[in-house]
Amino acid sequence: MTKDVIALTPKMPDINTLLAGLFAGGPDLGVSSVHEGAVVQLCAPNGRPLVSVESPLLVQVPGEVQRLLGAEVPATDGSFWWTEARASTAVEEGERLAGSFAGRLAAVLGGTVWPPDAAHTDVVPLTPETATATPAPDSAPPAVDVLTDKAAVVIQDRPVVAMTSWLADALRTAAAGDLALQIVTPPGTRLTLPTRTALHGHPNRWVVQDPDCGYYDGLSGAQLHWQDGHFTPVKSADGNPRLAEAFKPQPAPDSPDAPGARQLGLSLQTTHPADEHLLLGGALEAAWQALTGTSPAGWSTAEPICLPWSRRQLTELARTRAQKSAPTWLTTIGTPDRPAIATTRITHTTAGVEEHIILTLGYGADETPPLDSIATLAETLATEHGLTSMLTTLRTARRDLTVPPRFEAPPIPLSFTLGADAVNEIGRTHAQHPQAGARAAQLGPAARPALHYTLGDGTDPNSWTTLQQLTQHLKAAPESTGSPR
């Protein structure tokens, strides 16, 4: 059973209701707070945290419960409160305490508990072993189950591992300590794309515990074992990592996401002058409307996505963080009927305010991705939203945009777009005449155009070679004078 228990209620848990829930372990347990009061902890008499409860979130975006917890969870009408409790895996009573806390909230406020079989309202007495156990180290954040000098290990048993504030905190802890973040899950778990992005690259890992082949990396397929305080690849006789059998492609004829489901991906960067009138999010909104016919549904700095889409609010957040010399990272989601998700990183540089956006849209086997809209969108972004560059790809992958722990075909490039400033810096004549394979089309004003390069139709892997040749050609441009040549 999962170590995370979530109460979904139509009313906000007030202080009295939270206290009633925190008495799940009886009067002998203590209560403390961390992270400036954002997390409340139910503690054993010796101070050891048993259950950590995050501040309730008001979720105002439809479909988040089903996206993150499964289609079998009853849909909620309108906004609702998401209160998440994470039980310590180091004590036997942790799970039942978290279940009693969530069950008490649901009993008082109405609503439901996930997972349903975790909910109850019984008092959970502590065993003598738990009451006298060694306190957890102060350096361990609530989301981390095992902390060594090499890794911060998080154990997750839920259908989808999202980039929650818990997980983001664990990632920051790992990065600050030069540690690997290693998430351990059962084989049926999937990742959201923001979580996959956060885990990308060494030393972070998604560790899948498979009953047949043991541990393996859910993103690379390498067999793993626990050694010297972290999960590391099992090497074969020739010194190369062994590939787990469970990672190989598996047909799923009964799944709506396979076979034939595809994902359209856009990776784009925009640059804007840093002034008080700047309103961010315009490029993302334009792309969303061009490809789905609607605006984004919501945005947030973590999952679940809880805020209705608002360019003004996300701009205010980015401006506040910029005053602290910190970048802004956020996730944007679409409506349930058209799967779409984006991550955006906003930074201040010498060039201005930059938005680095990765937008992914999902399509079933019977749906046609709007590839004919890409060139028009590229022109809109180049002429109205400060586009620096954009790469568009197509891949065979799940329509629901989650990542399973098995091999998925890599994306195949469709097109590459250079904004007008980049074209001018490289030199228009040079940029307009790439090597054979890529075709350049002018976008926008003839005096200062952007360039859109068609690379393929999304079916030929050789398009990567074409893109590589194009990139090398553009990097080899003669020193620019800043004027067309």
Wavefront OBJ file of the C-alpha trace (Angstrom):
o trace
v 0.000 0.000 0.000
v 1.190 3.496 -0.758
v 2.973 5.656 1.779
v 1.138 8.730 0.477
v -2.492 9.359 1.422
v -4.513 12.221 -0.060
v -7.761 13.758 1.175
v -9.883 15.398 -1.555
v -12.480 17.636 0.074
v -14.953 20.283 -1.142
v -14.140 22.507 1.855
v -10.832 23.834 3.079
v -9.490 21.975 6.122
v -9.414 24.625 8.849
v -7.120 24.499 11.861
v -9.621 22.631 14.049
v -10.180 19.948 11.411
v -6.434 19.550 10.878
v -5.899 19.195 14.620
v -8.624 16.555 14.792
v -6.814 14.650 12.071
v -3.458 15.037 13.778
v -4.853 13.367 16.920
v -4.941 10.122 14.913
v -2.128 8.824 17.100
v -3.644 9.867 20.408
v -2.532 12.552 22.857
v 1.007 11.189 23.290
v 2.166 12.321 19.862
v 3.592 15.753 19.230
v 3.088 18.227 16.408
v 5.802 20.349 14.796
v 6.185 22.380 11.608
v 8.952 22.777 9.042
v 9.494 24.827 5.879
v 8.199 27.992 7.541
v 4.958 26.286 8.519
v 4.182 24.870 5.064
v 4.525 21.294 6.368
v 3.070 20.019 9.664
v 4.508 16.846 11.158
v 3.004 14.317 13.543
v 5.895 13.131 15.724
v 6.687 10.363 18.165
v 7.509 11.361 21.772
v 11.215 11.447 20.891
v 10.565 13.899 18.044
v 10.812 11.430 15.172
v 8.450 12.506 12.313
v 5.820 9.851 11.594
v 3.518 11.683 9.160
v 4.187 14.926 7.271
v 1.193 16.936 6.045
v 1.524 19.597 3.377
v -0.601 22.744 3.394
v -3.909 22.112 1.590
v -3.977 23.102 -2.093
v -7.036 24.587 -3.767
v -7.144 22.851 -7.158
v -9.130 24.911 -9.684
v -8.155 22.992 -12.829
v -10.388 20.148 -14.098
v -9.055 16.641 -14.609
v -6.086 16.739 -12.231
v -7.364 13.973 -9.945
v -7.836 11.527 -12.827
v -4.552 12.537 -14.504
v -2.465 11.909 -11.401
v -4.423 9.345 -9.367
v -6.240 7.292 -12.022
v -9.475 7.267 -13.990
v -11.220 5.198 -11.312
v -11.118 8.092 -8.820
v -14.525 9.875 -8.839
v -14.481 13.185 -10.672
v -15.013 16.292 -8.556
v -17.330 19.135 -9.534
v -15.646 22.528 -9.494
v -12.737 23.427 -7.248
v -11.602 21.180 -4.398
v -8.927 20.954 -1.703
v -6.024 18.504 -2.051
v -4.397 17.670 1.304
v -1.498 15.233 1.064
v 0.001 13.262 3.939
v 3.257 11.359 3.553
v 3.963 8.592 6.022
v 7.457 7.699 7.178
v 8.561 4.379 5.724
v 10.822 3.800 8.722
v 7.981 2.998 11.158
v 5.239 0.420 10.924
v 2.446 2.721 12.092
v 3.151 5.470 9.555
v 0.740 4.272 6.881
v -2.167 3.787 9.301
v -1.547 7.182 10.892
v -1.647 8.873 7.490
v -4.814 6.952 6.614
v -6.482 7.966 9.875
v -5.512 11.619 9.355
v -6.988 11.695 5.829
v -10.025 9.668 6.858
v -10.835 12.124 9.632
v -10.629 15.070 7.227
v -12.970 13.357 4.775
v -15.390 12.381 7.573
v -15.671 15.997 8.759
v -15.561 17.820 5.411
v -16.980 15.224 3.011
v -15.072 14.189 -0.074
v -12.902 11.153 -0.703
v -9.553 9.655 0.221
v -6.945 8.185 -2.091
v -6.246 5.315 -1.963
v -9.766 4.396 -0.785
v -8.673 1.427 1.311
v -6.309 3.633 3.342
v -9.091 5.718 4.911
v -10.209 5.102 8.487
v -10.758 7.134 11.677
v -9.237 4.834 14.293
v -6.646 5.972 16.801
v -3.307 4.298 15.992
v -1.281 3.520 19.128
v 2.494 3.382 18.843
v 4.489 0.246 19.500
v 7.290 0.525 22.072
v 9.816 0.156 19.241
v 8.462 3.203 17.410
v 8.146 5.280 20.570
v 11.823 4.768 21.418
v 13.318 4.614 17.911
v 16.269 6.798 16.990
v 15.059 10.192 15.725
v 15.414 10.884 12.017
v 18.308 13.193 11.082
v 17.375 16.863 10.878
v 18.899 17.046 7.381
v 16.335 14.630 5.894
v 13.437 16.435 4.174
v 9.921 14.935 4.508
v 9.904 13.382 1.027
v 13.204 11.484 1.403
v 13.032 7.908 2.698
v 16.754 7.063 2.611
v 19.548 9.635 2.738
v 23.177 8.609 2.194
v 26.328 10.449 1.235
v 25.586 9.610 -2.412
v 21.802 9.611 -2.880
v 18.473 10.900 -1.660
v 16.064 7.996 -2.191
v 12.297 8.561 -2.465
v 9.917 5.580 -2.402
v 6.681 6.124 -4.343
v 3.786 3.676 -4.743
v 1.216 5.577 -6.767
v -0.003 5.259 -10.369
v 1.724 8.423 -11.557
v 4.722 10.153 -9.980
v 4.194 13.872 -10.467
v 6.577 16.740 -9.789
v 4.887 17.625 -6.518
v 6.242 20.176 -4.090
v 7.417 17.187 -1.997
v 9.479 15.864 -4.879
v 10.738 19.308 -5.875
v 11.986 19.752 -2.311
v 13.778 16.396 -2.481
v 15.339 17.398 -5.818
v 16.608 20.685 -4.367
v 18.039 18.844 -1.350
v 19.836 16.379 -3.599
v 21.221 19.093 -5.878
v 22.405 21.210 -2.940
v 24.265 18.244 -1.485
v 25.630 17.035 -4.837
v 23.579 13.848 -4.416
v 21.624 11.689 -6.831
v 17.830 11.816 -6.545
v 16.627 8.225 -6.958
v 12.888 7.508 -7.088
v 11.906 3.889 -6.392
v 8.548 2.654 -7.741
v 6.725 -0.587 -8.586
v 6.607 -1.602 -12.279
v 3.082 -0.279 -12.875
v 3.981 3.323 -12.041
v 4.446 6.015 -14.698
v 6.025 9.492 -14.593
v 4.617 12.810 -15.699
v 6.727 14.629 -18.271
v 7.827 17.297 -15.723
v 9.137 14.523 -13.455
v 10.916 12.853 -16.358
v 12.545 16.176 -17.254
v 13.720 16.630 -13.660
v 15.283 13.155 -13.616
v 16.979 13.502 -16.980
v 20.676 12.817 -16.935
v 23.239 11.500 -14.467
v 23.188 11.042 -11.510
v 19.393 11.034 -10.987
v 17.506 7.788 -11.587
v 14.062 6.258 -11.787
v 14.505 2.896 -10.049
v 11.823 0.329 -10.927
v 11.447 -2.681 -8.642
v 10.336 -5.535 -10.886
v 9.368 -8.918 -9.337
v 11.038 -10.863 -12.169
v 14.252 -9.009 -12.939
v 14.937 -6.989 -9.795
v 15.788 -3.307 -10.015
v 16.278 -1.432 -13.275
v 16.399 2.145 -14.551
v 12.965 3.072 -15.914
v 14.446 5.547 -18.411
v 17.510 3.676 -19.717
v 16.639 0.044 -18.941
v 19.950 -0.653 -17.164
v 19.766 -3.306 -14.463
v 20.591 -1.814 -11.051
v 21.728 -2.925 -7.641
v 22.281 -1.147 -4.326
v 25.975 -0.556 -3.785
v 27.921 1.912 -1.654
v 24.857 3.917 -0.694
v 23.088 4.280 -4.064
v 21.577 2.365 -6.970
v 24.160 1.793 -9.673
v 24.196 -0.248 -12.931
v 25.032 -3.958 -12.952
v 27.884 -4.471 -15.408
v 28.266 -7.445 -17.746
v 31.569 -9.217 -18.418
v 32.484 -6.635 -21.078
v 31.896 -3.765 -18.654
v 28.665 -2.507 -20.198
v 25.367 -2.144 -18.295
v 22.938 -5.056 -18.615
v 19.533 -4.309 -20.140
v 16.526 -5.476 -18.128
v 14.077 -7.715 -19.966
v 11.136 -5.757 -18.533
v 12.354 -2.579 -20.274
v 11.936 -3.981 -23.769
v 8.908 -2.747 -25.798
v 5.700 -4.479 -24.773
v 2.523 -4.539 -26.877
v -0.557 -3.151 -25.161
v -3.457 -3.844 -27.514
v -6.091 -2.987 -24.909
v -4.627 0.395 -24.055
v -6.051 3.552 -25.639
v -2.500 4.847 -25.795
v -1.080 2.026 -27.943
v -0.433 1.151 -30.638
v -0.342 4.181 -32.897
v -0.546 6.955 -30.286
v 1.802 9.870 -30.931
v 3.187 12.952 -29.240
v 3.875 16.276 -30.950
v 6.678 18.165 -29.213
v 7.788 21.792 -29.437
v 10.960 23.050 -27.776
v 11.183 26.810 -28.144
v 12.969 29.810 -26.720
v 11.822 33.418 -26.711
v 13.662 36.577 -25.683
v 11.965 39.810 -24.567
v 13.208 43.233 -23.484
v 13.095 43.472 -19.694
v 10.654 46.304 -19.036
v 7.756 46.936 -16.682
v 5.166 46.375 -19.422
v 6.319 42.849 -20.278
v 3.609 40.160 -20.073
v 5.005 36.625 -20.252
v 3.285 33.474 -21.468
v 2.219 34.892 -24.836
v 4.253 32.444 -26.933
v 2.942 29.448 -25.010
v -0.641 30.682 -25.221
v -0.318 31.306 -28.976
v 1.084 27.804 -29.532
v -1.678 26.255 -27.434
v -4.420 28.069 -29.335
v -2.883 27.268 -32.733
v -2.547 23.542 -31.983
v -5.589 22.849 -29.795
v -8.047 25.663 -30.514
v -8.141 26.648 -26.813
v -5.996 28.403 -24.234
v -4.156 26.490 -21.492
v -6.379 25.369 -18.627
v -4.037 25.980 -15.713
v -0.543 26.559 -14.419
v 1.453 26.049 -11.243
v 4.985 25.731 -9.913
v 4.338 22.055 -9.013
v 1.847 19.273 -9.660
v -1.094 18.985 -9.202
v -1.753 22.039 -11.368
v -4.014 24.210 -9.258
v -4.271 27.728 -10.739
v -6.419 28.790 -13.722
v -4.334 30.051 -16.640
v -3.257 33.665 -16.117
v -0.408 35.383 -17.931
v -0.539 38.259 -15.466
v -0.109 36.043 -12.408
v 2.775 34.025 -13.827
v 4.492 37.265 -14.888
v 4.144 38.620 -11.351
v 5.688 35.442 -9.966
v 8.607 35.618 -12.404
v 9.177 39.282 -11.582
v 9.211 38.549 -7.843
v 11.682 35.698 -8.258
v 13.871 37.786 -10.565
v 14.276 40.323 -7.745
v 15.886 37.473 -5.768
v 18.067 36.532 -8.784
v 16.214 33.227 -9.069
v 14.779 31.614 -12.228
v 11.111 30.622 -12.408
v 10.064 27.068 -13.273
v 6.406 26.283 -13.912
v 4.126 23.694 -15.505
v 1.090 24.360 -17.682
v -1.709 21.889 -18.438
v -4.558 21.643 -20.954
v -8.110 20.368 -20.762
v -8.691 16.620 -20.210
v -10.098 16.077 -23.723
v -6.888 17.298 -25.400
v -3.794 16.103 -23.507
v -1.168 18.831 -23.498
v 1.467 19.808 -20.961
v 4.324 22.290 -20.952
v 7.232 23.217 -18.723
v 8.629 26.742 -18.798
v 11.849 28.091 -17.351
v 12.058 31.867 -17.147
v 15.455 33.520 -16.669
v 16.921 37.024 -16.794
v 20.039 37.304 -18.951
v 22.045 40.072 -20.564
v 19.821 39.637 -23.647
v 16.608 40.240 -21.673
v 13.965 37.904 -20.265
v 14.144 34.416 -21.766
v 11.424 31.760 -21.794
v 12.546 28.171 -22.406
v 9.396 26.179 -23.185
v 8.835 22.470 -23.831
v 5.268 21.803 -25.000
v 4.006 18.262 -25.650
v 0.604 17.246 -27.055
v -0.849 13.731 -27.180
v -2.850 12.117 -30.020
v -4.521 8.730 -30.278
v -4.174 6.367 -33.227
v -7.371 7.790 -34.742
v -6.278 11.446 -34.352
v -4.136 13.490 -36.728
v -1.546 15.849 -35.255
v -1.899 19.366 -36.769
v 1.421 19.353 -38.612
v 0.096 21.772 -41.234
v -0.214 24.440 -38.522
v 3.448 24.414 -37.515
v 4.776 26.841 -40.157
v 1.986 29.342 -39.497
v 2.594 29.081 -35.767
v 6.314 29.589 -36.296
v 5.620 32.824 -38.169
v 3.312 34.055 -35.404
v 5.909 33.330 -32.753
v 8.683 34.947 -34.793
v 6.792 38.133 -35.601
v 4.788 38.647 -32.393
v 6.451 36.805 -29.514
v 10.219 37.244 -29.772
v 11.034 33.715 -30.968
v 14.728 32.852 -30.848
v 14.447 29.242 -32.010
v 12.028 26.319 -32.116
v 12.464 22.595 -32.747
v 9.362 20.530 -33.551
v 9.326 16.727 -33.263
v 6.951 13.773 -33.543
v 7.225 10.467 -31.704
v 5.328 7.258 -31.036
v 4.315 7.450 -27.379
v 1.344 7.514 -25.016
v -1.535 9.877 -25.699
v -1.900 10.639 -21.974
v 1.670 12.030 -21.960
v 2.883 9.842 -19.099
v 6.160 7.934 -19.243
v 6.079 4.129 -18.719
v 9.122 2.189 -17.426
v 9.951 0.652 -20.775
v 11.576 1.613 -24.054
v 9.878 4.295 -26.138
v 11.046 5.335 -29.582
v 12.916 8.659 -29.609
v 11.290 11.690 -31.231
v 11.945 12.480 -34.896
v 12.522 16.100 -35.998
v 9.891 17.786 -38.165
v 11.194 21.343 -38.448
v 13.529 23.943 -37.001
v 12.870 27.682 -36.855
v 15.326 30.548 -36.332
v 14.025 33.901 -35.154
v 14.861 37.077 -37.031
v 17.542 38.229 -34.571
v 19.309 34.858 -34.788
v 19.157 34.918 -38.587
v 20.592 38.436 -38.638
v 23.384 37.456 -36.258
v 24.356 34.418 -38.346
v 23.968 36.237 -41.642
v 20.891 35.831 -43.819
v 22.652 34.559 -46.947
v 24.518 31.880 -45.038
v 21.435 30.869 -43.036
v 19.259 30.648 -46.159
v 21.541 28.148 -47.899
v 21.979 25.071 -45.692
v 23.396 21.805 -46.920
v 21.151 19.408 -48.844
v 18.234 18.002 -46.880
v 16.816 21.045 -45.063
v 14.610 23.502 -46.936
v 14.514 27.097 -45.693
v 11.396 29.296 -45.968
v 11.250 32.983 -45.019
v 8.776 34.040 -42.359
v 7.710 37.586 -41.583
v 9.009 40.838 -43.095
v 11.260 40.399 -46.114
v 13.699 42.987 -44.761
v 14.291 41.029 -41.563
v 12.878 37.510 -41.883
v 12.885 34.487 -39.635
v 13.749 31.167 -41.294
v 11.774 27.940 -41.053
v 13.573 24.718 -42.052
v 11.569 21.630 -42.983
v 13.448 18.504 -41.880
v 11.000 15.659 -42.614
v 7.531 14.285 -41.970
v 8.253 12.719 -38.580
v 8.720 9.158 -39.861
v 12.371 9.060 -40.991
v 15.048 8.853 -38.240
v 17.552 10.241 -40.766
v 15.981 13.628 -40.014
v 18.324 13.758 -37.010
v 21.257 13.696 -39.418
v 19.677 16.514 -41.402
v 19.210 18.540 -38.224
v 22.798 17.886 -37.172
v 24.096 19.024 -40.558
v 21.913 22.144 -40.372
v 23.181 22.960 -36.880
v 26.790 22.536 -37.957
v 26.166 24.743 -40.991
v 24.645 27.515 -38.863
v 27.479 27.351 -36.316
v 30.020 27.609 -39.144
v 28.684 30.984 -40.279
v 31.274 33.663 -41.064
v 31.554 36.396 -38.432
v 28.413 38.476 -38.738
v 28.343 42.202 -39.298
v 24.745 42.343 -38.122
v 23.460 43.033 -41.645
v 21.956 40.691 -44.304
v 24.418 38.965 -46.621
l 1 2 3 4 5 6 7 8 9 10 11 12 13 14 15 16 17 18 19 20 21 22 23 24 25 26 27 28 29 30 31 32 33 34 35 36 37 38 39 40 41 42 43 44 45 46 47 48 49 50 51 52 53 54 55 56 57 58 59 60 61 62 63 64 65 66 67 68 69 70 71 72 73 74 75 76 77 78 79 80 81 82 83 84 85 86 87 88 89 90 91 92 93 94 95 96 97 98 99 100 101 102 103 104 105 106 107 108 109 110 111 112 113 114 115 116 117 118 119 120 121 122 123 124 125 126 127 128 129 130 131 132 133 134 135 136 137 138 139 140 141 142 143 144 145 146 147 148 149 150 151 152 153 154 155 156 157 158 159 160 161 162 163 164 165 166 167 168 169 170 171 172 173 174 175 176 177 178 179 180 181 182 183 184 185 186 187 188 189 190 191 192 193 194 195 196 197 198 199 200 201 202 203 204 205 206 207 208 209 210 211 212 213 214 215 216 217 218 219 220 221 222 223 224 225 226 227 228 229 230 231 232 233 234 235 236 237 238 239 240 241 242 243 244 245 246 247 248 249 250 251 252 253 254 255 256 257 258 259 260 261 262 263 264 265 266 267 268 269 270 271 272 273 274 275 276 277 278 279 280 281 282 283 284 285 286 287 288 289 290 291 292 293 294 295 296 297 298 299 300 301 302 303 304 305 306 307 308 309 310 311 312 313 314 315 316 317 318 319 320 321 322 323 324 325 326 327 328 329 330 331 332 333 334 335 336 337 338 339 340 341 342 343 344 345 346 347 348 349 350 351 352 353 354 355 356 357 358 359 360 361 362 363 364 365 366 367 368 369 370 371 372 373 374 375 376 377 378 379 380 381 382 383 384 385 386 387 388 389 390 391 392 393 394 395 396 397 398 399 400 401 402 403 404 405 406 407 408 409 410 411 412 413 414 415 416 417 418 419 420 421 422 423 424 425 426 427 428 429 430 431 432 433 434 435 436 437 438 439 440 441 442 443 444 445 446 447 448 449 450 451 452 453 454 455 456 457 458 459 460 461 462 463 464 465 466 467 468 469 470 471 472 473 474 475 476 477 478 479 480 481 482 483 484 485
